[in-house]
Amino acid sequence: MSVSRLAVAVFSALALLTMADGATANVIADKPACLQAVADTAATRDKNPKVDEASKTMFDQLTKQAADLCEQAKYDEANAHIGIALSLLSGGGD
């Protein structure tokens, strides 16, 4: 397993634990809202030029997985992936 796949797996597991504790702030109720949240998240990356390449790669994987989860109507899981992707931006590049 590559390092990036392992990291995504770990972050996904952490996201599921966070969701189990009820700590997810935003609730996505339908496919259009889910896809818009993914698009907004992707646009946020462009506003963070200091993010390192490894974080960008993981961010891209997470947002792609989130979009796939939106298509499968797995909105809570998509929301978790979005949250993890955004957390990569908040700590990247400093």
Backbone as a printed PyTorch tensor [residue, N CA C, xyz], in Angstrom:
tensor([[[  0.8460,  -1.1690,   0.0000],
         [  0.0000,   0.0000,   0.0000],
         [  0.8940,   1.2360,   0.0000]],

        [[  0.5890,   2.1850,  -0.8850],
         [  1.3940,   3.3940,  -0.9510],
         [  1.1420,   4.2680,   0.2750]],

        [[  2.0560,   5.1790,   0.5120],
         [  1.9400,   6.0670,   1.6590],
         [  0.6780,   6.9110,   1.5620]],

        [[  0.3740,   7.4140,   0.3640],
         [ -0.8080,   8.2680,   0.2340],
         [ -2.0870,   7.4710,   0.4620]],

        [[ -2.1470,   6.2320,  -0.0040],
         [ -3.3400,   5.4090,   0.2410],
         [ -3.4820,   5.0960,   1.7260]],

        [[ -2.3710,   4.8430,   2.3740],
         [ -2.4000,   4.5780,   3.8070],
         [ -2.8890,   5.8060,   4.5640]],

        [[ -2.3860,   6.9690,   4.1810],
         [ -2.7960,   8.2020,   4.8450],
         [ -4.2870,   8.4500,   4.6520]],

        [[ -4.7740,   8.2300,   3.4380],
         [ -6.2020,   8.4120,   3.1790],
         [ -7.0170,   7.4300,   4.0160]],

        [[ -6.5460,   6.1990,   4.1330],
         [ -7.2540,   5.2080,   4.9450],
         [ -7.2920,   5.6280,   6.4090]],

        [[ -6.1830,   6.1360,   6.9140],
         [ -6.1330,   6.5830,   8.3090],
         [ -7.0560,   7.7780,   8.5150]],

        [[ -6.9830,   8.7600,   7.6140],
         [ -7.8490,   9.9270,   7.7370],
         [ -9.3220,   9.5340,   7.6300]],

        [[ -9.6290,   8.5880,   6.7630],
         [-11.0150,   8.1350,   6.6280],
         [-11.5020,   7.4920,   7.9160]],

        [[-10.6600,   6.6840,   8.5190],
         [-11.0300,   6.0560,   9.7840],
         [-11.2560,   7.1070,  10.8620]],

        [[-10.3970,   8.1040,  10.9100],
         [-10.5660,   9.1820,  11.8830],
         [-11.8560,   9.9520,  11.6340]],

        [[-12.1820,  10.1450,  10.3740],
         [-13.4160,  10.8600,  10.0370],
         [-14.6400,  10.0920,  10.5080]],

        [[-14.6120,   8.7940,  10.3150],
         [-15.7380,   7.9870,  10.7550],
         [-15.8780,   8.0340,  12.2710]],

        [[-14.7660,   8.0480,  12.9810],
         [-14.8250,   8.1760,  14.4390],
         [-15.3880,   9.5300,  14.8370]],

        [[-14.9910,  10.5670,  14.1300],
         [-15.4980,  11.9060,  14.4030],
         [-17.0030,  11.9550,  14.1810]],

        [[-17.4560,  11.3470,  13.0930],
         [-18.8860,  11.3270,  12.8080],
         [-19.6340,  10.5640,  13.8860]],

        [[-19.0620,   9.5100,  14.3960],
         [-19.7160,   8.7140,  15.4230],
         [-19.9150,   9.5260,  16.6970]],

        [[-19.0250,  10.4860,  16.9330],
         [-19.1440,  11.3320,  18.1130],
         [-20.0790,  12.5120,  17.8880]],

        [[-20.6100,  12.6430,  16.6880],
         [-21.5200,  13.7420,  16.4000],
         [-20.8190,  15.0770,  16.2250]],

        [[-19.5380,  15.0470,  15.8990],
         [-18.7730,  16.2900,  15.8190],
         [-18.8300,  16.9440,  14.4420]],

        [[-19.5030,  16.3400,  13.4850],
         [-19.5830,  16.9240,  12.1590],
         [-20.5620,  18.0920,  12.1800]],

        [[-20.0860,  19.2820,  11.8080],
         [-20.9020,  20.4850,  11.9220],
         [-21.8870,  20.6300,  10.7650]],

        [[-21.4530,  20.3750,   9.5470],
         [-22.3020,  20.5700,   8.3830],
         [-22.9880,  19.2710,   8.0040]],

        [[-24.2680,  19.3810,   7.6980],
         [-25.0210,  18.2150,   7.2750],
         [-25.3650,  18.3920,   5.8060]],

        [[-25.0490,  17.3820,   5.0180],
         [-25.3690,  17.4010,   3.5920],
         [-26.5810,  16.5010,   3.3980]],

        [[-27.6480,  17.0740,   2.8390],
         [-28.9230,  16.3550,   2.7840],
         [-29.2390,  15.7390,   1.4250]],

        [[-28.5960,  16.2210,   0.3480],
         [-28.9460,  15.6910,  -0.9670],
         [-27.7650,  15.8060,  -1.9300]],

        [[-27.9260,  15.1910,  -3.0940],
         [-26.8390,  15.1360,  -4.0680],
         [-26.3850,  16.5180,  -4.5470]],

        [[-27.3020,  17.4220,  -4.9230],
         [-26.8260,  18.7370,  -5.3650],
         [-26.0180,  19.4720,  -4.2940]],

        [[-26.4670,  19.4140,  -3.0540],
         [-25.7300,  20.0730,  -1.9700],
         [-24.3750,  19.4070,  -1.7620]],

        [[-24.3410,  18.1050,  -1.8990],
         [-23.1020,  17.3530,  -1.7250],
         [-22.0860,  17.7390,  -2.8060]],

        [[-22.5340,  17.7290,  -4.0500],
         [-21.6340,  18.0800,  -5.1490],
         [-21.1760,  19.5320,  -5.0530]],

        [[-22.0500,  20.4220,  -4.5670],
         [-21.6580,  21.8240,  -4.3800],
         [-20.6150,  21.9470,  -3.2860]],

        [[-20.7540,  21.1670,  -2.2240],
         [-19.7690,  21.1850,  -1.1440],
         [-18.4060,  20.7110,  -1.6510]],

        [[-18.4060,  19.6970,  -2.5100],
         [-17.1500,  19.2200,  -3.1000],
         [-16.5380,  20.3190,  -3.9740]],

        [[-17.3580,  20.9640,  -4.7950],
         [-16.8600,  22.0310,  -5.6680],
         [-16.3030,  23.1920,  -4.8550]],

        [[-17.0020,  23.5630,  -3.7920],
         [-16.5280,  24.6510,  -2.9290],
         [-15.2070,  24.2890,  -2.2620]],

        [[-15.1040,  23.0310,  -1.8560],
         [-13.8750,  22.5610,  -1.2230],
         [-12.7150,  22.6070,  -2.2080]],

        [[-12.9590,  22.1420,  -3.4310],
         [-11.9140,  22.1700,  -4.4580],
         [-11.4650,  23.6040,  -4.7380]],

        [[-12.3980,  24.5340,  -4.7570],
         [-12.0610,  25.9390,  -5.0050],
         [-11.2260,  26.5110,  -3.8630]],

        [[-11.4370,  26.0240,  -2.6750],
         [-10.6840,  26.4930,  -1.5140],
         [ -9.2060,  26.1770,  -1.6520]],

        [[ -8.9010,  25.0380,  -2.2600],
         [ -7.4860,  24.6690,  -2.4290],
         [ -6.7430,  25.7000,  -3.2640]],

        [[ -7.3970,  26.2360,  -4.2790],
         [ -6.7540,  27.2220,  -5.1390],
         [ -6.4010,  28.5070,  -4.3900]],

        [[ -7.0640,  28.7280,  -3.2660],
         [ -6.8090,  29.9180,  -2.4670],
         [ -5.7150,  29.6900,  -1.4280]],

        [[ -5.1060,  28.5100,  -1.4410],
         [ -4.0760,  28.1490,  -0.4670],
         [ -2.8020,  27.7030,  -1.1840]],

        [[ -2.0670,  28.6450,  -1.7580],
         [ -0.8930,  28.2800,  -2.5680],
         [  0.2670,  27.6890,  -1.7790]],

        [[  0.2640,  27.8060,  -0.4580],
         [  1.3870,  27.3180,   0.3400],
         [  1.2960,  25.8340,   0.6720]],

        [[  0.2580,  25.1650,   0.2220],
         [  0.0740,  23.7490,   0.5540],
         [  1.1200,  22.9110,  -0.1770]],

        [[  1.7800,  22.0000,   0.5490],
         [  2.8330,  21.1870,  -0.0540],
         [  2.2320,  20.1310,  -1.0000]],

        [[  3.0810,  19.5650,  -1.8280],
         [  2.6210,  18.6300,  -2.8660],
         [  1.9600,  17.3830,  -2.2990]],

        [[  2.4900,  16.8480,  -1.2180],
         [  1.8900,  15.6480,  -0.6210],
         [  0.4720,  15.9430,  -0.1390]],

        [[  0.2790,  17.1000,   0.4770],
         [ -1.0570,  17.4870,   0.9460],
         [ -1.9910,  17.7180,  -0.2360]],

        [[ -1.4720,  18.3200,  -1.3100],
         [ -2.2970,  18.5270,  -2.5070],
         [ -2.7620,  17.2040,  -3.0810]],

        [[ -1.8710,  16.2290,  -3.1330],
         [ -2.2160,  14.9080,  -3.6660],
         [ -3.3000,  14.2550,  -2.8190]],

        [[ -3.1220,  14.2970,  -1.5100],
         [ -4.1240,  13.7120,  -0.6170],
         [ -5.4380,  14.4750,  -0.7090]],

        [[ -5.3580,  15.7920,  -0.7970],
         [ -6.5520,  16.6310,  -0.9460],
         [ -7.3260,  16.2260,  -2.1950]],

        [[ -6.6100,  16.0880,  -3.3060],
         [ -7.2610,  15.7100,  -4.5670],
         [ -7.9230,  14.3390,  -4.4630]],

        [[ -7.2460,  13.3970,  -3.8120],
         [ -7.8270,  12.0570,  -3.6410],
         [ -9.0800,  12.1150,  -2.7770]],

        [[ -9.0200,  12.8780,  -1.7190],
         [-10.1740,  12.9880,  -0.8160],
         [-11.3670,  13.6540,  -1.4940]],

        [[-11.1110,  14.7110,  -2.2650],
         [-12.2360,  15.3770,  -2.9270],
         [-12.8210,  14.5110,  -4.0360]],

        [[-11.9870,  13.7420,  -4.7230],
         [-12.5100,  12.8260,  -5.7290],
         [-13.3630,  11.7450,  -5.0670]],

        [[-12.8640,  11.2030,  -3.9670],
         [-13.6400,  10.1950,  -3.2410],
         [-14.9430,  10.7960,  -2.7180]],

        [[-14.8970,  12.0400,  -2.2590],
         [-16.1100,  12.7010,  -1.7730],
         [-17.1340,  12.8290,  -2.9030]],

        [[-16.6760,  13.2100,  -4.0850],
         [-17.5890,  13.3180,  -5.2290],
         [-18.1950,  11.9580,  -5.5650]],

        [[-17.3770,  10.9200,  -5.5240],
         [-17.8830,   9.5640,  -5.7830],
         [-18.9240,   9.1730,  -4.7340]],

        [[-18.6750,   9.5330,  -3.4860],
         [-19.6230,   9.2290,  -2.4120],
         [-20.9240,  10.0130,  -2.5830]],

        [[-20.8350,  11.2350,  -3.0900],
         [-22.0470,  12.0120,  -3.3860],
         [-22.8990,  11.2660,  -4.4140]],

        [[-22.2550,  10.7570,  -5.4370],
         [-22.9730,  10.0210,  -6.4880],
         [-23.6470,   8.7650,  -5.9400]],

        [[-23.0800,   8.1960,  -4.8790],
         [-23.6290,   6.9920,  -4.2520],
         [-24.6140,   7.3210,  -3.1280]],

        [[-24.9180,   8.6000,  -2.9500],
         [-25.8250,   9.0800,  -1.8970],
         [-25.3000,   8.7650,  -0.4950]],

        [[-23.9860,   8.7350,  -0.3450],
         [-23.3550,   8.5250,   0.9590],
         [-22.8610,   9.8830,   1.4610]],

        [[-23.8250,  10.7250,   1.7950],
         [-23.5290,  12.1230,   2.0910],
         [-22.7170,  12.3200,   3.3660]],

        [[-22.9790,  11.5390,   4.3890],
         [-22.2090,  11.6770,   5.6270],
         [-20.7380,  11.3380,   5.3940]],

        [[-20.4980,  10.2860,   4.6210],
         [-19.1150,   9.9060,   4.3250],
         [-18.4420,  10.9610,   3.4500]],

        [[-19.1730,  11.4800,   2.4800],
         [-18.6230,  12.5380,   1.6290],
         [-18.2600,  13.7500,   2.4770]],

        [[-19.1350,  14.1000,   3.3990],
         [-18.8930,  15.2400,   4.2820],
         [-17.6380,  15.0250,   5.1200]],

        [[-17.4360,  13.8090,   5.5810],
         [-16.2320,  13.4970,   6.3580],
         [-14.9810,  13.6750,   5.5040]],

        [[-15.0200,  13.2040,   4.2680],
         [-13.8720,  13.3630,   3.3610],
         [-13.5890,  14.8510,   3.1090]],

        [[-14.6490,  15.6320,   2.9490],
         [-14.4910,  17.0750,   2.7400],
         [-13.8180,  17.7080,   3.9490]],

        [[-14.2530,  17.3340,   5.1340],
         [-13.6610,  17.8840,   6.3540],
         [-12.1830,  17.5680,   6.4740]],

        [[-11.8290,  16.3420,   6.1320],
         [-10.4180,  15.9550,   6.1930],
         [ -9.6110,  16.7280,   5.1500]],

        [[-10.1650,  16.8500,   3.9470],
         [ -9.4760,  17.6090,   2.8960],
         [ -9.2280,  19.0420,   3.3480]],

        [[-10.2260,  19.6600,   3.9360],
         [-10.0580,  21.0430,   4.4070],
         [ -9.0380,  21.1340,   5.5280]],

        [[ -8.9560,  20.1100,   6.3620],
         [ -7.9640,  20.1380,   7.4380],
         [ -6.5420,  20.0790,   6.8810]],

        [[ -6.3700,  19.4400,   5.7310],
         [ -5.0480,  19.4180,   5.0980],
         [ -4.6260,  20.8200,   4.6740]],

        [[ -5.5850,  21.6110,   4.2400],
         [ -5.2740,  22.9760,   3.8160],
         [ -4.9180,  23.8450,   5.0020]],

        [[ -5.5600,  23.6300,   6.1230],
         [ -5.3390,  24.5000,   7.2690],
         [ -3.9430,  24.3270,   7.8780]],

        [[ -3.3390,  23.1480,   7.6580],
         [ -2.0240,  22.9210,   8.2480],
         [ -0.9020,  22.8480,   7.2350]],

        [[ -1.2070,  22.9540,   5.9570],
         [ -0.1860,  22.7390,   4.9340],
         [  0.7150,  23.9100,   4.6920]],

        [[  1.9740,  23.5830,   4.4000],
         [  2.9150,  24.5560,   3.8860],
         [  3.5660,  25.4870,   4.8850]],

        [[  3.2710,  25.4080,   6.1530],
         [  3.8590,  26.3350,   7.1100],
         [  5.0840,  25.7640,   7.7660]]])
